[in-house]
Amino acid sequence: MIIINVVLYVIFAFIFLNYWLLPKLQPPDLLIGARVTEDFKKEKGKEIIKGYRLSLLGVTALSLIVSYFLGFFSVLIYSILLIIIVIYWRKVVIKSRGTLPTITIRYFIVDTERKINRSVIIPLSVAWIIFVSTMIFGLVFYSSAPQLIPYHVSGNGYVSYVLKTPLNYYRVEIVNAIVLTLFTLLGTLVVRTSNLVNPSYPKESYVAFKKFKEGIMILLGIVSIFVSLTFTSVSLFVWTIITSYQFEIIITTFLSLMFVLISSLIIRIGVEGASYLGEVKVSEGVLMDDKYWKGGIIYVNPKDPRIWVPKRNGVGYTLNFGHITSILIFLSIIFFALLIVVIAVK
């Protein structure tokens, strides 16, 4: 099916774009997951970025060739190779940067009265409205739906059918509800996360992080809308309201729009809200927190009370594995992911 190839290449394009722009999306004192001075970033950092991007191009070309034979499994291989590239070039940065100047700021004043903009929950609310509307429409159409409804579409376009039951009929929307619930919980945790303060530029970092949280909430909401619309399209196909050809056109359109919107938002937000820092200059020193980041990917810091922290390489959040709560959340996410697979396949 055409839709499979479209999904595959959109995923490749999205991942590639994120990693290609990574050095430009990071704060002024960060380069490929390692803290650096501004002078280093502007001088030797440019050569490191060139090497990093050449590696990225090579791995991407190789992975695209492999995708011809392995399909979606090649995305996993591609992601692992990219992580290895980031870890390698981060080590190059750390070895090349020399001794970092320590922060000498003793105090700073930050306005903590500014609350997060409540309007950022609107996109997530729209996703739930789409879900509820689909459920109501499905309830109205249930008696008119055929006794045999589509269950699975193979790669060559062959459609398998099952007997209509409430579970089979609403299976897709049950998965949709689980996914939206996870997104809502993640959104709640994002809003409740304490604002980050970087002592190198305290006032600016506090405001930037607040904007970062708002941007992540909007991003999460937009993803939720597209996910909900996608599940609705699948349900309409299962309920035989639209054909497989119409379904392919709809999904292809959704994926294209989502790729453009999400990529634009990621560029707008930046790592740790870097795009909101403008022309910030790192004053007297650099925050020494690299030791808590394992490979620049996994964060382990029991002294940091935050459960969710901004990703060092990429836009979004990751868990602070220095707390047992984070491990339980991680296991819960795996459980819900497996539950979705079981419901979808059963």
N, C-alpha and C positions, 0 to 999 in steps of 0.2 A: 504493500500500500504506500501511496505517496506520503501520507501523513507521518509514517514512521521515519522516512528519510528527512522530512522537514523538521520533526522534533529532534532528531539526532544532530543535525547540523546547526540548529538554533542553540542547542545546549553547548556544542563546541564553540560557536561564535561568542556566546555569553561568557563562558569560562575564559576564553582567550582574551577577550576585551578587558575583563576584570584584572587579570594578571599583567597584561600589557600596560595598563594605566596605573597599576599599583604604586610605583615610585612617585607618581604625580599626585596621588590621592592621599599621601601621608603628610603628617604635620611637619613643620620646619626642622624639628630635631629628631626625625625618624627616617631611616632608609632601609627598606626591605626587612623590617622587623627589628632593627637595631638602632639604639640611640647614637646620634652623631652630632657634631657641631655644624653650624650653618656653612662655615668655610669648607669643611670636608665635603659636605653635600654638593656644594657648588663647583668644587674642583675635582678631586679624585672620584667623588661620587658619580660624576657623569660617565667616567670610563667604566665603572662597575655596572651602571645601568645599561650601557651598551652591551656588555658581556651577558648580563642577565637576559636581555631581550633577544639576543642572538640564540641563546640556549632555548628560550621560549619558542622561537620560530622553528628551530630544529625539532624539538619535541612535538610541536603541533603538527608539523608536516608528517612526521613518522606516525603519529596517532591517527591522522586522517587516512593514511594508507592502511593501517591496521583495522580501522573501522569498516573497511570494505569487506573484511573477512569475519570480524568478530561482532559487528553491530554495536548494540548498546553496552556490551561488556568493555568495549574500547574506551568508553567515557570514564569508567573506573580506573583503567590503566593510565589514561591521560591525567586524571586528577592526582593519582599517586606520584607520577613522574613530575608534575608541577610542584607538589609539596617538596619533593627531593631537591628540585631546582632552587626553591625559596630557602630551604635549609642550608644548601651549599653556599649560595651567594650571601646569605646573612652571616655565615662564618667568615667569608671573605671580607665583608664590611667590618666585622669585629676585629679581625687581625690587622686590617689596614688603618683603622681610625686612630690608633695610638691612645694616649691617656686623655680621658675626658675631664674638663674642668668641673669641679663640684659646685653645687648650688650654695650660695651664701645668704640668700634671702631669709630673714628671720620671721617676718610677719607680712601679711597682706590683708587688704580689705575687699570683701566680695559681697555684692548685693544678692542676698539669698531669698528675697521676697518675690522675685519673678517666678510665677508659676508656669507650668507647662500649658500650652494652648490646648484647650479642650476640643477644638475643632478637628484635631488630628485623629480622633476616633471615628469620624464620619465615614471614611472608606471602609473600615472594618464593619461598621453598622450596615452599610450598603450590601456587603457580602452576605450578612445574615438575612437581610430583607430578600435578597435573591433566592437564598435557600428556602426560606419560609414560603415565598410565592411559588416556588417550584413544587414544594410539598402539597400545597393547596391545589395547584393545577393538576398534579398527579392524582390526588384524591377524587377530583371531579371527573377525570378522564378514565379512572380505573375500570369501571364497568364496560367502557367502550373498547378497551385494549384487547387484542387477540389473546387466545388462551396459550399460545406459544409465543414467547418474546425472545429477542436476541440475547445471548449470554456471552458469547466470545467471538471475536473476529481475528482470524489467523493472519499471518503476514501476507499470504497470497489472496486475501479478501474473502476466504470462506467463512460463513457465519454459522455458528452453532446456536441452537435454540433450547430453551427449557420451559417447563410448564409454569404458567403465571401463578404465583403465590404472593402474598404481601411482602415476604422477605425478598424474593427474587425481584419483585417489582420495584421495591424501594432500596435495594442493595447499594446502588450507587449513591443515593442521598444519605444513607447511613454512614458511608465512608466520608462523604462531604461534611456531615455534622461532626464527625470525629476530628477531621482536619481543621475545620473552623474553630472548634473548641481548643485545640492545641495552639492555633494562632492567637486566639483571644487570651489564653493563659500567658503566652509569651509576651503579648502586648502589655498585659497587666504588670508583668515582671519588669519590662523595659521602663514603664512609667515610674515604677517604684524604686528603680535603681538610683543610688546616690550619684550626684553630679561629680564628675572627675575634676580635680584641680591639679594642674601641672605647675609646680613651683617655679619653673623656668619662665612661664608667662601666665600667672594665676588668674587674673581677672578675665583675660581673653579666653583661656581654656575652659573656665566655668561656664561662660555664655555659649561658647562653641559646643560644649557637651550638651547643654540644654537643647540647643538647636539640633544637635545630632540625634538626641532621643526623639524629638518631634519628627525628624526626617525618617528615622527608622520605623516609627509608628505609621507614618504615611506609606512608606514602602511596604510594610507588612500588610496594611489595608489594601493596597493596590494588588499585591500578590493574591490576597484572599478573594478579591473581586474576580480576578481572572480564574482562580481555582474554582470558585463557585459557579461561574459561567461555564467553565469546561465541564464540570460535573452535571450541570443542567443540560448541556448539549448531549452528553452521554445518555442521560435519562430520557431525553426526547427521542433519541435513537432507539433506546431499549423499548420505549413505549410506542414505537413505530410511527411517531409523528413526523420525523424527518428521515430521509434516506441516508445510506452510508456515504454517498457522494456529497450530499449537503453537509453532512457531519464533517467530512474532510475539509471542505471549504471553510466552515465556521471555525474549526480548530486551528487551521493554518492562519486564518486572520487573527484569531486571539493570540497565537504565539508570536506573530510578527509585531502586533501592537504591544504586547507585554515586553518583548525584547527591547523595543525602542524606549518605552516608558521607564522600565526598571534601570536600564543602562544610563538614561539621562539622570534619574534620581541618584544613582550611585555616584556619578560624577559630581552631582550637586552637593551631596552630603560629605563624601570623603572619609578617610579613616580618622576616627575620633573627632569628627566634625572639622577636619582640616580645611575644607573649603570656606569655612566661616572665620578662619583665623586671619585672612587677608594678608597684610604685610607685616605680620608679627615678627619681631626679632627676638631670638633667644638671648636674654640679657647677660647673666653672669655665669651660668652653668647649665648642665644637662642633667635631667632626671635619670638617676642610676637604677633602673628597674629591669634590665635585661636578664638578670639572674633568675627572675621568676618566670621567664618565658622559655620553655623547653623547645628549642628549634624555632622559636618565634611563633609557635602555633598553640601549644598547650600552656595554660597559665596555672601555676601552683604557688599560692601565697597565703598561708594560714593567717598571717597578720592583717591581710586586707579583708574587711568585713563584707565586702560586696560578693554576691553569688554570681552575678552576671557582670562581665567586663567587656569593653569594646575590643574587637579583634585587633591584633597587631598587624596582621596581613590580610586585608579585606574589610569590607564594610559590613557591620553587623555586630553581634555579640557572641561571646563564648563563655563557658563556665569556668569558675575559679575552683579547680580541683583540689584546693587546699582545705575544702570543707566537705564534710560527709553529706551535707544537703545537696551539694552539686552532683555528687556521685549518684545519689538517689534520684535526682531529676534526670540525669543521663540515662539511668536504667529505665525510668518511666517512659522516656521518649522512645527508647528501643522497644519497650513493651507495646506502646501504642502503634508504633510502626509495624510490628509483627501482627498486631490485632487487625490493622487495616488490610494487610496482605491476606490474612486468613479469611476475613469477611469477603474480600474481593474474589478470592480463588475458590472458596468453598462452594 
